[in-house]
């Protein structure tokens, strides 16, 4: 029986080649898009889920009355909580970014010279790091790897990079960072932390190293016993029977008892939620975007649904041809169940061919998709995730439902209707015709929404990239400062390099700074108040920027009141000079009525400081964020050297600068970037959004037009005799084109009318996430609608023109 069904199905598909090709192509494209997008979605959902202690691990956050939520907290808090509350099994403090610097390895070169590597994925952590989190060790002991001072655990890739082998336990390396030059002993090697982890470090250093004042290099803010410097992320593991909500309340009650004036609250965020959050309304910091995951999932399903709509449309339209076959088979004794199985078999075969084509397309497109997402996706990795079962269920159920409608619809006809010729009228003028119209409208509505979304996204991206930022990022070259060497020698060499750079004809100006637009600030601080402050002023947070007297000039940032720092103030630094500058937002937050009123004002932050100038607000970070309050502190050496350069013959200039830098700071790697390029990297997410929507809209339109093309082919075939009669009676080609096309164009116009307000509402909601946003212009709706109408006209017009040019004699000779 099965063999018979298969033969009939293959014969039917071969007979209707156009129908088969369109459906297989549409299904193949839809399935390929679905699988690729689902790879991304499955990856995002899997982040951090591999930790064995996942259900009991929480990240502690500091929630302020202002609505700000801070991830980094004071280092003395976690040990105090562990001591006071029995619910805590263990804790781990992680100081991410504080360890970054240059790692030196002695005697690894061919002549025993020192090799240096700048690293920006390092962290300090407590001894519990490898027992709390699941990062398998290849060498060493998880309990003791970081228990001693001056110890470090290396990722396997870094062990090979530094020493040429993974067997490195007992070897030593030199860490050169803000805490000076420190010798570390390698005590463990761990597998490279996986991509689906928010915690990803190339090396983890013992946090206990900072407990020794000799290792702080004067950075008193990093003392582990202090409550006034926030630079660690606190993770807690609770006992199995502990109630997280009750524990959170107890901790906050204890906090209020210690400091009744402190209105902030501690919040426990499950480790499982720190990537995507617990819901769309989760207000706590995450590293991923749950809304983007849902959006991609929706797009994947919509594209697949459009492909299934094509199948239903074309199958019901073609049912007139199959009606006589059904009628004859019923008359000779075939049961409805047998006929349903036959049509379901054809549907299964089509979907199977579409699935095979889709998987083939995935293999071809996978490298480009991975390059686009900057992830290492594969079908193998997808199958390792249990959620693939849900995707497979969706594919099978969708294929079954799309085939079931056609099977039950066609087989419901009675033989009498079929043999009288009424079946075609019922199928093409009844509820199936209405269904086809609804499906066409739905397909093109989705396409129009995606096109409008693409235009809005692109326009917002262009707006952000071209808006006046309040400073000049072009032709600003940033060179990372040296970290190998003692302060005295670095200071002497830096002064010499400054003189050499100033003499270069292509260098217009230069600055030593701790901040660069597009990157983070030097640090954040609270407790900054002025005389007569309100009770909560000390809780307000400020971004702190360490700059010299050339910073504002190099970036052409205006001073709206007062003056810039002097060279002498930059040399003395803020501690000795007692001078600060603020931006306009900080002046307002400090309570000054105007920038002019702020000049000469005194603020207290451990000691009194005089405000000597107010800087015009500028967008230090991307336009997703509003301009926040910034306080500028003078200092001559800030860690980065920014050059305002002429970019003619840049390759030669960079070579010369590298030579001067390496001569001044031997052993330090020469690393640089351009400010405008780095600044625009902040819009990578928006770029991906725009590209995803553009690709999705093209796919949706193409698949929908495949269906429209097939539908137009069947409709014109049904009306060939009518067209022939009209031509004999004098109808023009233009009249015939209008006759055939108007019904389809009417459906497309209805889809545009439905899609425009929906797209407008959705994109308005999306733009609310930006502090600075473009307008949704009328031309975006007109452009999307015009494009869809044009594509529909070309698609349907081809078949209409073919029918209009047909010789009426050929059409009517059998009448």
Number of C-alpha atoms within 10 A of each C-alpha: 6 10 8 9 18 15 11 16 21 15 12 14 16 13 11 12 11 15 23 21 18 22 28 24 20 31 32 28 25 26 28 27 25 24 21 24 21 21 20 22 21 22 19 19 18 17 21 22 15 15 16 14 15 17 14 20 24 22 21 22 21 17 17 17 13 12 9 14 18 16 17 19 21 22 25 18 17 21 16 11 17 15 9 11 13 13 19 19 16 18 23 24 27 24 24 21 16 18 22 19 23 23 22 23 20 15 12 15 11 7 7 10 12 13 17 21 16 20 15 16 17 20 23 26 25 21 23 18 23 22 18 23 18 15 21 14 19 14 19 17 14 21 13 15 26 28 20 17 18 22 24 27 29 27 23 23 16 18 22 14 12 20 17 12 12 20 15 22 17 12 12 18 18 18 26 24 19 16 19 21 19 17 15 20 19 22 24 28 27 24 15 18 17 14 13 17 15 16 16 18 20 20 25 29 29 24 26 18 23 21 15 12 14 12 17 18 15 13 13 12 16 23 20 21 15 14 13 16 21 21 21 27 21 24 24 25 22 21 15 12 8 15 11 19 10 10 17 16 14 13 17 16 15 15 18 15 11 10 10 10 10 16 15 18 18 18 20 19 21 20 23 22 21 19 21 22 22 16 10 11 9 12 12 20 17 17 11 17 15 21 14 15 20 13 13 21 17 14 22 22 20 20 29 26 23 27 30 25 26 29 27 25 26 25 24 24 24 21 23 23 12 16 24 19 13 22 21 14 16 18 12 8 8 13 12 18 11 15 20 21 16 19 22 24 21 23 24 18 17 25 26 17 18 25 21 17 19 25 19 13 17 22 13 11 14 17 14 10 17 15 11 12 11 9 14 14 19 16 15 9 12 19 13 10 14 11 15 17 11 10 16 12 11 14 18 14 12 16 21 16 15 23 24 17 17 24 25 17 15 24 22 13 19 16 20 12 16 21 13 10 14 15 22 21 13 16 21 19 11 11 12 21 17 13 15 21 18 15 21 25 23 23 27 28 27 24 30 31 26 25 28 27 25 24 21 25 25 19 19 22 21 13 16 21 16 9 10 11 18 15 19 17 21 15 15 23 21 22 20 17 25 26 24 24 16 11 11 9 12 18 14 11 15 20 12 13 18 14 10 13 19 14 11 13 9 17 17 14 17 22 24 26 25 25 22 24 20 19 14 15 18 19 15 16 18 17 16 21 23 19 10 8 13 10 10 14 17 18 18 18 20 21 17 21 24 26 27 27 21 21 23 17 17 20 23 13 17 17 20 15 19 18 15 22 23 12 15 14 22 23 16 15 21 17 16 12 17 18 24 27 27 28 23 27 20 24 25 15 16 22 16 16 11 13 22 15 14 26 21 15 18 19 20 14 14 10 10 15 22 17 22 20 26 29 25 17 22 19 17 22 20 22 20 18 13 14 18 18 20 23 23 24 24 31 25 22 21 19 18 19 22 26 23 21 20 16 15 9 9 12 9 9 17 15 11 12 17 16 12 16 23 14 13 19 20 13 19 24 20 19 13 16 13 16 21 17 13 16 18 16 14 16 17 11 12 17 18 14 19 21 16 18 23 20 14 22 23 15 19 29 24 16 29 27 24 21 28 22 23 25 25 23 21 18 17 21 14 17 14 18 19 15 25 22 16 16 19 14 9 9 14 14 15 11 14 19 21 15 13 22 22 13 11 19 18 14 19 25 18 15 24 25 15 18 24 19 13 14 21 20 10 12 18 14 10 13 18 11 11 15 12 16 17 15 11 18 12 9 12 19 25 14 15 23 25 16 14 24 19 13 14 21 18 14 19 24 20 16 22 24 18 12 23 26 15 14 13 19 12 11 17 15 8 7 5
